Amino acid sequence: MNLVYKGKTKDVYAMENGNYLLKFKDDVTGENGVFDPGANTVGLTIEGVGKAGLSLTKFFFEKLNSMGIPTHYVSANINDATMIVKPATMFGNGVEVICRYRAVGSFLRRYGMYAEEGQPLDAFVEITLKDDERQDPPITEDALDMLGILSKDEYRILKDLTKKIGNVVKEELAKKGMELYDIKFEFGRIGEDKHIALIDEISGGNMRAYKDGKYIEPLELERLMLED
Amino acid sequence: MNLVYKGKTKDVYAMENGNYLLKFKDDVTGENGVFDPGANTVGLTIEGVGKAGLSLTKFFFEKLNSMGIPTHYVSANINDATMIVKPATMFGNGVEVICRYRAVGSFLRRYGMYAEEGQPLDAFVEITLKDDERQDPPITEDALDMLGILSKDEYRILKDLTKKIGNVVKEELAKKGMELYDIKFEFGRIGEDKHIALIDEISGGNMRAYKDGKYIEPLELERLMLED
């Protein structure tokens, strides 16, 4: 098994059967020691973050697979903090797909002239390029198509899947008394038919959630979601 | 006639018959004394810029009107550096529509991971919000619709008009041996039927053009375009 990529929060190993093994680490993104799911740097290390993130990812990916929503998920081993996934090809060098239910974060920084903080948004989907050097710029359907990153047909499927998956996460959080504000996903093309599937993870570090008007930290979110 | 708005490059007066009179000034946008059509500040003042910009605007708006492409233009008086226009309502607090034929400027700053400097683009249309405080953020069709700035139907018309007008400008510049790299437009809703029409101006300050591989300054561009 060969290490093929060292990520900010996960390492990736190639398996002999063609699948990949993701090793979840205890690092979370942020700046100056403060967690920020949209940040491009590792902000802090918290004991147990890897296993907690994987546990929530396992919960959601198994749920999505059972609903027939395509993901790269094969299996997970919580004790080892590892997840086995199918190989996927990225869109260009990677895009992030954001689903928003409340106007916060980068949405508000861009569109604050027209939106108030916390204003409800109806599963609004945005795409940004994974490009640390250029601060993950937002990109339109037309630009994605023109630059050969994502076809118009793929864009439609991606947007539809994003809303579906966002709504699944939102409903599950609501069962635990939390409100999902926004969540970011990654997608890839899987299999010979190159169908679009959810990849990466769905953990506390990918979303912003509030309970009784108070922001819930990723580790606390995962604890609340996974307790009986 | 009342002054109703002092702009960066034009002042706007309300006329008694409901039309508006635009007074073109000798200020151009830029930073630190260097012209930049995408800048939000007045960078420098050049004698004659107002009349030259109006002359080119008159040329293009009369051409567009004769082609049946809707604009706000009524008439122009070059000696006074004034133009009479029909009243128009803006989209939100104003948007800028950019038509790109080569990858330069903010396009390259955002999408440089996928595009090379000067790479041909096929009349690629982008929309940015007029919001100095937030550095004129780019915005998608979905966000424009959701925030009530522009409906999906209006977006389609706007994009179509932008390509048509961009191509008219590109062809006219080509007749003088210049190549249009990009151009920005403003549109508004005019008349009782609120039809979408080109507003503002089409002058050297709105576009980037090259001749024999060399960038052409706005005043020089206007001189080349208007000479016999």
HADDOCK unambig.tbl for C-alpha pairs under 7 A between the chains (distance, minus, plus):
assign (segid A and resid 110 and name CA) (segid B and resid 134 and name CA) 6.24 0.50 0.50
assign (segid A and resid 110 and name CA) (segid B and resid 137 and name CA) 5.79 0.50 0.50
assign (segid A and resid 114 and name CA) (segid B and resid 147 and name CA) 6.46 0.50 0.50
assign (segid A and resid 134 and name CA) (segid B and resid 110 and name CA) 6.26 0.50 0.50
assign (segid A and resid 137 and name CA) (segid B and resid 110 and name CA) 5.80 0.50 0.50
assign (segid A and resid 140 and name CA) (segid B and resid 140 and name CA) 5.55 0.50 0.50
assign (segid A and resid 147 and name CA) (segid B and resid 114 and name CA) 6.42 0.50 0.50
